[in-house]
Every structure is written in C-alpha cells, then in structure tokens.
C-alpha cells in the first residue's frame, strides 16, 4: 500500500489535507486505477480512497463557495454573483 494513502475519514486530522493536496492525490489514485496493474483488493482500496478524496474536495469547494457568497453583499443583504463578473 502507498504511504500517501488518505487517512481514515473518522480521524479528526483527515481534513487537514489541503484542497490542492487532496486533488493531487486523487489524480494519482485515478492514474493507479487506470494503469490496470493493481490487484483487485488494491483497486478496491484505491477506489475507496478516491471516493473519500472526491468527497473531501467537494466539501472544501462548497465551503469556499459559501464564504464567497457571504463576502459578496449588495444593499445590506447577501447575494450571489459569478466569480468572473467584473463590477
């Protein structure tokens, strides 16, 4: 098994990995799975790790999205605005 494996999601420090770190590891996992060189057990283990990484990335993106929405205010109330919109 790889020593880069994501920690158990029940471990409180599992969320300490950065978005970029999680995404990089997810790309590595996908590459390992696509290579076809893993045993069935290792493939399942990598797939589970990839699913945890994917969920972690989605949660981190959602958190950032919510922060951005809160930062963008108009007339004293919160509103959403596209990130690429220039004002």
Secondary structure as UniProt FT lines:
FT   TURN            3..4
FT   TURN            9..10
FT   HELIX           12..16
FT   HELIX           19..35
FT   HELIX           40..71
FT   STRAND          73..74
FT   TURN            75..76
FT   STRAND          77..78
FT   TURN            83..84
//
